[in-house]
């Protein structure tokens, strides 16, 4: 599949030369830009495989344009072009997400290797980030399930092992992720904890029975236009 490229340079002659080289090497230049702002907008509308961006440009310079493109995921990768070979420029480009760096005048033989290496590095980085997010979600889900197990075990007076098995079995029977069952249990039992704690406060402060304290909560919630749980949370505070 032909890779698409947004080419940005404020010098038309350079853009023309680089475009010709890219097309001769099998790439498709889907848009050209003469400043960093237009380069970002082109990437927003076209989602190219790569953006080839000059460092020194009007409106947005190459560093800022690269930062926006990488932060928003507007292109598969970004390769910076510049007449400056100073190490500080390389570090600045890398710090904002550039995956490749070319020194002008760009030799035609350098283009394809720089783009392909940048594309491969960006793809590997995206896979790594996706894996990190997957593992983070798994850890977060496990914490939620552990919380649900504790609440269910306490509410139903079950061993935690049986509570966990109940969640897993219910998820299988309903053909849904265990996290959804866990979240439902937390909503149910967390609200009960608030209501029970509020009742205990009322029973101690006002000398009410359990039934009377519950009715007081219901009347107060209705009068305030709140849910029972919202009123209970306010009383607990």
LINURGI-V810614 format. One record per helix or strand. SS is the DSSP state (H for helix, E for strand). FROM is the first residue (numbers start at 1). TO is the last residue. If there is no record, write none. Layout:
# LINURGI-V810614
SS/FROM/TO + SS/FROM/TO
This chain:
# LINURGI-V810614
E/4/8 + H/12/24 + E/28/33 + H/36/46 + E/50/54 + H/62/72 + E/78/82 + H/87/95 + E/100/103 + H/108/156 + H/160/174 + H/178/206 + H/210/224 + H/228/236
